[in-house]
Amino acid sequence: MFDGFEWRGRKPNYQEVIKYIKTQDSPTVNKKAPDELREFLALSRDWDENTLDDVLGDDFGNCLFAPAYGVKYREFLESILEILEEPMEKTKSEFIPKFIG
């Protein structure tokens, strides 16, 4: 997952990749993405890990493979939502000095 990403000689974790993507996306995308993910989490509330794996695997392939990071899909998606919902200033202050600045 995210094999093309490597900064300062190491591969980042998925949270760092999400922060990078968030800092690169347009304000419109950043505004819509949390709502869409929140809606997906609500719709999939009663799904088990196998169902989430099937659905996410069909739609995203290896791009969203939570077990690679040692977390369950629901935890994985909720942590992504948390990053998407945080203020952009917080995302940039945590991400940019660490990898870019």
N, C-alpha and C positions, 0 to 999 in steps of 0.2 A: 504494500500500500504506500502510495506517495513516494515511490522509488526515485522519482526525478528531483526530489527535494533534498538538498544537503547544504548546510550552512556551517561555515567555520569548522570544517573537517568532521562533522558528525551528522547523523540523520536525526531530524527532530522527531518528537513524539507527535501524535495526531492533534493534540491541543495546539501545539505550536504551528502546525500546518493550517489549521482552521483560523488561527489568528492572522497568519499571513494572508490567506485568501480573503478574510474579512477586510483587511487593510487595503486590498487591491480592488475589491468590488465597488460598484457604484452605490451611492446612497439608496437608490431604488431597490437594488438587489438586497442590500443589507436590511432594509425595512421589511421586505416581503419574506425573506428566508425564515426568520423566527416564527412568524405566523404560520407558515406552511409546515414547519417542523413541529410546532405545538399541535397543529391540527392532526398531523400524522400520528404523533404520540397518543393523542386522545382516541383516534380511530383504532389504533392497535393496542389499546390498553389491556385487553384480555388475551392477546396473542402470546404464545410461548416462544422460547428462543429459536426453536426449529422453524416456526412460521416466520419470525422476523428474519432469520437467515435466508429462507427461501425467497421472501419478498425483496429484501435488500440485494440479495445476490442476483436475482432476475433483473432488477432495475439498475444496479450500480456495479455489478461484477465484483472485482477485487478491491474496488475503491473504498468500500465500507465493510471491512472484515474485522469486526470487533475482537474476535478471539486472538488475532495476531497481537493485540495489545493487552491480552489477559483480562479483558472486561466483557461483561455481557452486553448484548445489543442495546437494551433499554438504558443501561448506565452510560454507554457510549453516546447514544443519541441525546440523552439528557445533559451530558457534559458539553456536547456541541451546542445545544440550545442555550446553556448558561453563558458560553462565550459569545454567541450571537446576540444575546440580550444585554450584555454588559456595555457600558458607554464606550464609544470609540476611543476616547482619550485614555481609558484604562487599558484597552487592548493595545493601542500604540505604545503606551508607556512600558508595558511588559514585554512586548515583542520587539520593537524596533531597536532599542539599545542592545538587546541580547544578540541579535542576528545581523542587523544592518549597520547600526551606528557605531 
